[in-house]
Amino acid sequence: MSAPAPAVVVDPPQETSQKPNPNEPLSPFSKANFIRTVATGYVPLVIATLVVFLPLLWMLLSSFKQPGEIVTMDLKILPESLNLENYATAMTTVPFAQFFANSLIVTVVGSSIKVILAILTAYALVFVRFPFKNVIFVLILVALMVPAQVSILPNYILIAGMGGKNTLWGIILPGLGTAFGTFLLRQHFLTLPASILEAAEIDGAGHWRRLWQIIVPVSVPSIATVALVTVVSEWNDYIWPLIITDRPETMTLPVGLTLLQNSEGNGAGWGILMAGAVLVIVPILLVFAALQRYIVAGLTQGSVTG
């Protein structure tokens, strides 16, 4: 008679607790994802917006206030009434119309020449063969790293020696080269397919025709970005026009604010100065708001590859 088989003891099933995987993506509607989105996204965005927007809002509100509402021990955020007297005083105390015309001429002429030079230079660096091309591009990158204040004294000596003091062309001439625009357009031109230029070359198109009929039409967002940044820079430029001009008939709007400050130096003139500052920034803010979408399109063009 055979021995009975040993009994097999089966352990009862044990409950296993599944720990959450830290690498597993969170559900879009989970509480943790909501907290993470608010803490890392919305909160920094709101703080950055307030840092930029609150001074502008305070300047706008102060432009409607009377002197007793600004220089006071009791903080008053809102003006008692929307009084436009500060704006009228700012426009009549100094030749505001002349300042506006000078800024318009300097911005339009200077920005147009800058953008055209940037397009031509970037095209040459990408599509034209010539010696020391890479060396020239390195020098352009160096120009991006050197502060503009370094060249103020040499530019002043040069322009003043040429008779450009207190002239609009003296304001425009030193800043005609734009390293940023050349760099941005060059990087964009490198992303263009070579086939379109090869087809145009086979058809007998020269560099001039290829540039203006092929390259420029397909590069409108990048060119618009360079143009917009250049316009903002030219309109807001203060240091160089302040140095090269000392007569009201050739001053630009930012420099004109200095003249307005000198004429309204006491505490009673803060509202007038705020009104003048609003008049200076409103035109460029309108232009920027209308064209800011080109900045995103231009800076991201060519960054996604398929």
DAKAMO-V196148 format. One line per field, one symbol per residue. ss: DSSP state (H for helix, E for strand, - for the rest). phi: phi as a letter, one per 40 degrees, with the letter a starting at -180 (. if undefined). psi: psi as a letter, one per 40 degrees, with the letter a starting at -180 (. if undefined). A space follows every 50 residues. Layout:
ss = ???
phi = ???
psi = ???
This chain:
ss = ------------------------------HHHHHHHHHHHHHHHHHHHH HHHHHHHHHHHH----HHHH--------------HHHHHHHHH--HHHHH HHHHHHHHHHHHHHHHHHHHHHHHHHH-----HHHHHHHHHHHHH--HHH HHHHHHHHHHH------HHHHHH-----HHHHHHHHHHH----HHHHHHH HH----HHHHHHHHHHHH-HHHHHHHHHHHHHHHHH--HHHHHH---HHH --HHHHHHHHHHH---HHHHHHHHHHHHHHHHHHHHHHHHH-HHHHHHHH ------
phi = .ccccccccbcccbcbcccccccccccdbcccccccccccbccccccccc cccccccccccccbccdccccacbcbccccaccccccccccbcbcccccc cccccccccccccccccccccccccbbbcacgcccccccccccccccccc cccdccccccccgccgbcccccdcbccbcccccccccccccccccccccc cccgccccccccbbccccbddccccccccccccccccbccccccbbbdcb cccdcccccccccbccccccccccccccccccdcccccccbccccccccc cgcbbb
psi = hiiiiihhhhiihihhhhihhdehiiideidddddddddecddddddddd ddddddddddddeeiideedgiehhhdiidigheddddddeddigddddd ddddddddddddddddddddddddddehhiifddddddddddddehiddd eddddddddddefehfidddddddedhhddddddddddddeihedddddd ddeehaddddddeddddefddddddddddddddddehddddddeiehdee iidddddddddddfdieeedddddddddddddddddddddedddddddde heehi.
